């Protein structure tokens, strides 16, 4: 597994892009929808994802299991390997599908197995396994069925589809089952196929799916082409991260690789929204994913979280090991078979203090809400103790670490937003545990936040420059002002004045922008403004903004990150020099979570 150290999910000129990207985006809701419509959308994402382990979902989707492909055929050593394009157009769903072709004159029979392989500790390229290593097997026990979609180029193609069977030719560790659908005459249109696996022994499966064909079945044709898509096993509830952004229809390079990013912040906010709406089973899936990620990093042992993980099951592929643990959490990324490389992103593998704070807030919520809440508190404390190492003698907490493991660099700036998050996160930990260290840390963060308030301007600055002391006045962000009101509560007496200035500086098009250039509406921040008004007792303004949000929400309950593409923030993408950080008009989990908070009247930063 060649881990390519590519910088960001926005490299427009490079074919192989980064694994991770920036923070948040979502879709829209109609006024007639019920007050839990945004929560309904979040819940539906877990309902959709919780039961599926994908053999193939989309190109660049980090949740594709069985990423290694093994060709079957008599003429393998002659180099007549038929092509299989995993990024073909004309997909059944998503952006891409698999296109498979075989020249039956050169290859009278042949096919491919989708296998898992083994990544040994310290190695960078997985080894294909054909039944020699038990760790290459995936335990698919509990799967009820295997589903896939297929179509032929002409509608006359004959192909056999199979699952399992790897190593049944005398290998020491064969698959626990082998099942064939026999030859199927493919239709010219996409058709759904299902295999009932509930009565099969699915405990050790090295070959998640396979296809094979021959010249006899397809005579008189001399070559065939067919397509595959949406190949998955279905299961019951599992720990799960939700994808942060919906994929675009157009082929934008940044969106191409952002498809599988599950940002910790977005998922933490989603957990809190689900729990407050009584969706405890689904909130627990995210909480379990956060705990797993913290306990099973491939390099770090201090409990820190990365900024993003792959959406879906947090555990990486069976048999893929790190140098420190027998299993590891799945960082967001994708395998490109054409280059034999795994690609990841600079920001996603990094650790930001504010994202850790939101994970603490989410786990505190899980501790309060779930019967087995103590395990969530233990992880919250471990994360809190990690953040304590970032405490600065000159006030507040620094921004975390950037870069790949072994090359990470301490972030020296201090973010007002991060420290606002820590006010509540540490205060909650102090209240739950009685540990004065957390109480002192909360006050330390609060003192820094107040040092960033300009009483003449009636706004909070974004934080400091890299020296950790000088206020950064280049950008005035909306969220550190709304969040300050939500976190400080009655102890902050200038909330009305701040919101008056927010109206002057950020209001645009019925909503509010991320920064003061007013080039578009940022829906996540708009929901935050609504809750800030509610917190100071202005119900009329709260209801007015909530109505605006509902008018811009989609029928499925979600809302987009912005009302148009390329809404700027004034900041740049981490690790990408001067590349601007922007929001677009695409469905976003984080924004939908804040819409849910607004609909429920919940202040996630309140005590």
Residue pairs with C-beta under 8 A, 6 or more apart in sequence:
1 119
1 123
1 124
1 125
1 126
1 320
1 335
1 341
1 342
2 124
2 125
2 339
2 340
2 341
2 342
3 124
3 333
3 341
3 342
3 343
3 344
3 404
4 16
4 341
4 342
4 343
4 344
5 344
5 346
5 404
6 14
6 16
6 17
6 18
6 19
6 343
6 344
6 345
6 346
7 18
7 345
7 346
7 573
7 575
7 576
8 17
8 18
8 20
8 21
8 345
8 346
8 347
8 573
8 574
8 575
8 576
8 579
9 17
9 18
9 19
9 20
9 21
9 22
9 254
9 257
9 258
9 261
9 345
9 347
10 17
10 18
10 21
10 253
10 254
10 573
10 576
10 579
11 17
11 18
11 253
11 254
11 576
12 253
12 254
13 253
14 253
16 336
16 339
16 341
16 343
17 253
17 254
17 256
17 257
17 343
17 345
18 257
18 343
18 344
18 345
18 346
18 347
18 348
19 62
19 257
19 261
19 308
19 331
19 332
19 333
19 334
19 343
19 344
19 345
19 348
19 349
20 258
20 261
20 307
20 308
20 332
20 333
20 344
20 345
20 346
20 347
20 348
20 349
21 254
21 257
21 258
21 261
21 308
21 345
21 347
21 348
21 573
22 347
22 573
22 581
23 263
23 265
23 266
23 590
24 244
24 263
24 265
24 266
24 524
24 561
24 583
24 588
24 589
24 590
24 591
25 244
25 245
25 560
25 561
25 562
25 583
25 584
25 586
25 587
25 588
25 590
25 591
26 523
26 524
26 558
26 559
26 560
26 561
26 586
26 587
26 588
26 589
26 590
26 591
26 592
26 595
27 41
27 246
27 553
27 554
27 556
27 558
27 559
27 560
27 586
27 587
27 588
27 592
28 523
28 551
28 552
28 553
28 554
28 558
28 559
28 560
29 37
29 38
29 549
29 550
29 552
29 553
29 554
29 555
29 557
29 558
29 559
29 595
30 550
30 551
30 553
30 554
30 555
31 547
31 550
31 551
33 550
33 553
33 555
33 557
34 40
35 599
35 600
36 277
36 596
36 599
36 600
37 553
37 557
37 599
38 273
38 553
38 557
38 558
38 559
38 592
38 593
38 595
38 596
38 599
39 273
39 274
39 277
39 279
39 557
39 596
39 599
39 600
40 556
40 557
41 556
41 557
41 558
41 592
42 242
42 270
42 273
42 274
42 279
42 282
42 557
42 589
42 592
42 593
42 596
43 274
43 279
43 282
44 556
44 557
45 242
45 243
45 589
46 240
46 242
46 282
46 285
46 286
47 282
49 240
49 242
49 243
49 311
49 312
50 235
50 236
50 237
50 238
50 240
50 282
50 285
51 234
51 235
51 236
51 237
52 232
52 233
52 234
52 235
52 312
53 63
53 65
53 138
53 140
53 143
53 232
53 233
53 235
53 312
53 313
54 61
54 63
54 64
54 65
54 231
54 232
54 312
55 64
55 65
55 66
55 114
55 148
55 208
55 209
55 231
55 232
55 233
56 64
56 86
56 98
56 114
56 209
56 228
56 229
56 230
56 231
57 63
57 64
57 94
57 230
57 231
57 232
58 64
58 91
58 93
58 94
58 95
58 96
58 247
58 259
59 86
59 87
59 95
59 96
59 334
60 87
60 256
60 257
60 259
60 260
60 334
60 336
61 94
61 259
61 260
61 334
62 260
62 310
62 311
62 312
62 330
62 331
62 332
62 333
62 334
63 260
63 310
63 311
63 312
63 313
63 330
64 334
64 335
65 116
65 138
65 208
65 317
66 114
66 115
66 116
66 138
66 207
66 208
66 209
67 116
67 117
67 126
67 317
67 335
67 337
68 114
68 115
68 116
68 117
68 126
68 128
69 84
69 112
69 113
69 114
69 115
69 337
70 112
70 113
70 115
70 128
70 130
71 81
71 82
71 110
71 111
71 112
72 110
72 111
72 112
72 113
72 210
72 212
73 80
73 81
73 82
73 107
73 109
73 110
73 111
74 107
74 108
74 109
74 110
75 106
75 107
75 110
80 103
80 106
80 107
82 100
82 101
82 102
82 103
82 107
82 110
83 99
83 100
83 101
84 98
84 99
84 100
84 101
84 112
85 98
85 99
85 100
86 96
86 98
86 337
87 96
88 96
88 97
88 98
88 99
88 227
89 96
89 97
90 97
90 227
91 97
91 229
92 149
92 151
92 190
92 229
92 230
93 149
93 229
93 230
94 229
94 230
94 247
94 259
95 247
95 248
95 249
95 251
95 256
95 259
97 227
97 228
97 229
98 227
98 228
98 229
99 225
99 226
99 227
100 112
100 211
100 225
100 226
100 227
100 228
101 223
101 224
101 225
102 110
102 111
102 213
102 223
102 224
103 222
103 223
104 214
104 215
104 218
104 221
104 222
104 223
104 224
105 215
105 222
105 223
108 214
108 215
109 212
109 213
109 214
109 215
110 212
110 213
110 214
111 160
111 210
111 211
111 212
111 213
112 210
112 211
113 166
113 207
113 209
113 210
114 207
114 208
114 209
114 210
114 231
115 128
115 129
115 130
115 136
115 166
115 206
115 207
115 208
116 129
116 136
116 137
116 138
116 206
116 208
116 317
116 318
116 319
117 126
117 127
117 128
117 129
117 136
117 319
118 126
118 127
118 129
118 133
118 135
118 136
118 319
118 320
119 125
119 126
119 127
119 317
119 319
119 320
119 321
120 127
120 321
121 321
121 322
121 323
122 323
125 340
126 320
129 136
129 206
129 319
130 166
130 167
130 171
130 206
131 166
131 167
131 168
131 169
131 171
131 172
131 173
131 174
131 175
131 206
132 167
132 171
132 172
132 173
133 173
133 319
134 173
134 204
135 318
135 319
135 321
136 173
136 206
136 318
136 319
137 173
137 175
137 176
137 203
137 204
137 205
137 206
137 318
137 319
138 204
138 205
138 206
138 208
138 317
138 318
139 202
139 203
139 204
139 205
139 318
140 197
140 202
140 203
140 205
140 233
141 202
141 203
142 202
142 235
142 236
143 197
143 198
143 202
143 233
143 234
143 235
144 196
144 197
144 198
144 234
144 235
145 194
145 195
145 196
145 197
145 198
145 233
145 234
146 163
146 194
146 195
146 197
146 209
146 231
146 232
146 233
146 234
147 192
147 193
147 194
147 195
147 230
147 231
147 232
147 233
147 234
148 161
148 192
148 193
148 209
148 228
148 229
148 230
148 231
148 232
149 190
149 191
149 192
149 193
149 228
149 229
149 230
149 231
150 159
150 161
150 184
150 186
150 190
150 191
150 193
150 226
150 227
150 228
150 229
151 186
151 187
151 188
151 189
151 190
151 191
151 226
151 227
152 186
152 187
152 188
152 224
152 225
152 226
152 227
153 188
153 224
153 225
153 226
153 227
154 188
154 224
155 186
155 187
155 188
155 189
156 185
156 186
156 218
156 221
157 185
157 186
157 213
157 218
157 221
157 224
157 225
157 226
158 183
158 184
158 185
158 186
158 213
158 217
158 218
159 183
159 184
159 186
159 211
159 212
159 213
159 224
159 226
160 180
160 181
160 182
160 183
160 184
160 211
160 212
160 213
160 217
161 180
161 181
161 184
161 193
161 209
161 210
161 211
162 178
162 179
162 180
162 181
162 207
162 209
162 210
162 211
162 212
163 177
163 178
163 179
163 195
163 197
163 205
163 207
163 208
163 209
163 210
164 175
164 176
164 177
164 178
164 179
164 200
164 202
164 205
164 206
164 207
165 174
165 175
165 177
165 178
165 179
165 180
165 207
165 210
166 174
166 175
166 205
166 206
166 207
167 173
167 174
167 175
167 206
168 174
168 175
168 178
173 204
173 206
175 204
175 205
175 206
175 207
176 201
176 202
176 203
176 204
176 205
177 197
177 200
177 201
177 202
177 205
179 195
179 197
179 200
181 193
181 195
183 213
183 217
184 193
186 226
190 227
190 229
197 233
208 233
209 231
211 228
213 224
215 222
218 224
237 281
237 285
238 285
238 313
239 285
239 286
239 288
239 289
239 291
239 292
239 313
239 314
239 315
240 285
240 286
240 288
240 289
240 312
240 313
240 314
241 262
241 267
241 286
241 289
241 293
241 309
241 310
241 311
241 312
241 314
242 262
242 266
242 267
242 270
242 286
242 311
242 589
243 259
243 260
243 261
243 262
243 311
243 589
244 258
244 261
244 262
244 263
244 266
244 267
244 308
244 311
244 588
244 589
244 590
245 255
245 258
245 259
245 261
245 561
245 586
245 587
245 588
245 589
246 558
246 586
246 587
246 588
247 255
247 259
248 255
248 586
255 586
257 334
257 343
257 345
260 310
260 311
260 312
260 332
260 333
260 334
261 308
261 310
261 311
261 332
261 348
262 308
262 309
262 310
262 311
262 312
262 332
263 307
263 308
263 355
263 589
263 590
264 290
264 293
264 305
264 306
264 307
264 308
264 309
264 355
264 356
264 358
264 359
265 307
265 354
265 355
265 358
265 590
266 588
266 589
266 590
266 593
267 286
267 289
267 290
267 362
267 589
268 286
268 290
268 355
268 358
268 359
268 361
268 362
269 358
269 362
269 589
269 590
269 593
269 594
269 597
269 604
270 286
270 589
270 592
270 593
271 283
271 286
271 287
271 290
271 362
271 365
271 366
272 283
272 361
272 362
272 365
272 593
272 597
272 602
272 604
273 593
273 596
273 597
273 600
273 602
273 604
274 280
274 282
274 283
274 286
275 283
275 365
275 366
275 369
276 365
276 597
276 600
276 602
277 596
277 600
280 369
280 370
283 365
283 366
283 369
283 370
284 366
284 370
286 362
287 362
287 363
287 366
287 370
287 376
289 309
289 313
289 314
290 305
290 359
290 362
290 363
290 379
291 363
291 375
291 376
291 379
292 314
292 315
292 329
293 305
293 306
293 309
293 314
293 329
294 303
294 304
294 305
294 359
294 379
294 382
294 383
295 303
295 379
296 314
296 315
296 325
296 327
296 328
296 329
297 304
297 306
297 322
297 325
297 328
297 329
298 316
298 322
298 323
298 324
298 325
298 328
298 329
298 331
298 405
299 322
299 323
299 324
299 405
299 406
300 405
301 324
302 386
302 389
303 379
303 382
303 383
303 385
303 386
304 351
304 356
304 383
304 386
304 401
305 351
305 355
305 356
305 359
305 383
306 329
306 331
306 348
306 349
306 350
306 351
307 347
307 348
307 349
307 350
307 351
307 352
307 355
308 331
308 332
308 345
308 347
308 348
309 329
309 330
309 331
309 332
309 348
310 330
310 331
310 332
310 333
311 332
312 330
313 330
314 329
314 330
315 327
315 328
315 329
315 330
316 327
316 328
316 329
316 330
317 330
320 328
321 327
321 328
322 328
331 344
331 348
331 349
332 344
332 345
332 348
333 342
333 343
333 344
333 345
334 342
334 343
335 341
335 342
336 342
336 343
344 404
346 402
346 403
346 404
346 574
346 575
346 576
347 402
347 573
347 574
347 575
349 403
349 404
349 405
350 400
350 401
350 402
350 403
350 408
350 574
350 575
351 400
351 401
351 408
352 399
352 400
352 411
352 418
353 387
353 390
353 397
353 398
353 399
353 400
353 411
353 415
353 418
353 421
353 422
354 399
354 415
354 417
354 418
354 421
355 400
356 383
356 386
356 387
356 400
357 387
357 418
357 421
357 422
357 425
358 421
358 425
359 380
359 383
360 380
360 383
360 384
360 387
360 425
360 426
360 428
360 429
361 421
361 424
361 425
361 428
361 604
361 605
363 376
363 377
363 379
363 380
363 383
364 376
364 377
364 380
364 425
364 428
364 429
364 432
366 373
366 376
367 373
367 374
367 376
367 377
367 380
367 432
370 376
377 432
377 433
380 429
381 429
381 433
381 435
384 425
384 426
384 429
384 438
384 441
387 397
387 422
387 441
388 437
388 441
390 397
390 398
390 399
390 400
391 397
391 441
391 444
392 398
392 414
392 468
394 468
394 469
395 414
395 444
395 447
395 448
395 451
396 414
396 419
396 444
396 445
396 447
396 448
396 449
396 451
397 414
397 418
397 419
397 422
397 441
397 444
397 445
397 448
398 410
398 411
398 412
398 413
398 414
398 468
399 411
399 412
399 413
399 414
399 415
399 418
400 410
400 411
401 408
401 409
401 410
401 411
402 408
402 409
402 411
402 574
402 575
403 409
403 575
412 466
412 467
412 468
413 463
413 464
413 465
413 466
413 468
413 472
414 448
414 463
414 464
414 468
415 462
415 463
415 480
416 448
416 449
416 452
416 460
416 461
416 462
416 463
416 480
416 484
417 462
417 463
417 477
417 479
417 480
417 483
418 463
419 445
419 446
419 448
419 449
419 463
420 445
420 449
420 480
420 483
420 484
420 487
420 605
421 483
421 487
421 605
422 441
422 442
422 445
423 442
423 445
423 446
423 449
423 487
423 488
423 605
424 442
424 487
424 605
424 606
424 607
425 442
426 438
426 439
426 441
426 442
426 445
427 438
427 439
427 442
427 607
428 607
429 435
429 438
430 436
430 438
430 439
430 442
431 607
446 488
449 460
449 484
449 487
449 488
452 460
452 461
452 462
452 463
452 464
452 471
452 480
453 459
453 460
453 461
453 484
453 494
454 460
454 461
455 494
457 501
458 494
458 497
458 498
458 500
458 501
459 476
459 481
459 498
459 501
459 502
459 505
460 480
460 481
460 484
460 498
461 471
461 472
461 473
461 476
461 480
462 472
462 474
462 475
462 476
462 477
462 480
463 471
463 472
463 480
464 470
464 471
464 472
465 471
465 472
474 570
475 515
475 569
475 570
475 571
476 505
476 515
476 516
477 514
477 515
477 569
477 570
478 502
478 506
478 512
478 513
478 514
478 515
478 522
478 525
478 528
478 529
479 514
479 524
479 525
479 528
481 498
481 501
481 502
482 502
482 525
482 528
482 529
482 531
482 532
483 528
483 605
484 492
484 498
485 492
485 495
485 498
485 499
485 532
485 535
485 536
486 528
486 531
486 532
486 535
486 603
486 604
486 605
486 606
487 605
487 606
488 495
489 535
489 606
489 607
495 532
495 535
495 536
496 536
498 532
499 529
499 532
499 533
499 536
499 538
502 512
502 529
502 532
505 516
506 512
506 513
506 515
506 516
506 518
506 525
506 529
507 518
508 518
508 519
508 520
508 521
509 520
509 521
509 563
510 521
510 548
511 521
511 522
511 523
511 525
511 526
511 545
511 548
511 549
511 552
511 563
512 521
512 522
512 525
512 526
512 529
513 519
513 520
513 521
513 522
513 525
513 567
514 522
514 525
514 567
514 568
514 569
514 570
514 583
515 568
515 569
515 570
517 568
517 570
519 566
519 567
519 568
520 562
520 563
520 564
520 566
520 567
520 583
521 552
521 562
521 563
521 564
521 567
522 561
522 562
522 567
522 583
523 549
523 552
523 559
523 560
523 561
523 562
523 563
523 588
523 591
523 594
523 595
524 561
524 588
524 590
524 591
524 594
526 545
526 548
526 549
527 545
527 549
527 591
527 594
527 595
527 597
527 598
528 594
529 545
530 541
530 542
530 545
530 546
530 549
530 598
531 542
531 594
531 597
531 598
531 601
531 602
531 603
533 539
533 541
533 542
533 545
534 542
534 601
534 603
535 603
535 606
542 598
545 598
546 598
546 599
549 559
549 595
549 598
552 559
552 560
552 563
553 559
553 595
554 560
554 587
557 592
558 587
558 588
558 591
558 592
558 595
559 587
559 588
559 591
559 592
559 595
560 584
560 585
560 586
560 587
560 588
560 591
561 567
561 583
561 584
561 585
561 586
561 588
561 590
561 591
562 583
562 584
562 585
563 585
564 584
564 585
565 582
565 584
565 585
566 582
566 584
567 582
567 583
567 584
568 580
568 581
568 582
569 580
569 581
569 582
569 583
571 580
571 581
572 578
572 579
572 580
572 581
573 579
573 580
573 581
596 602
597 603
597 604
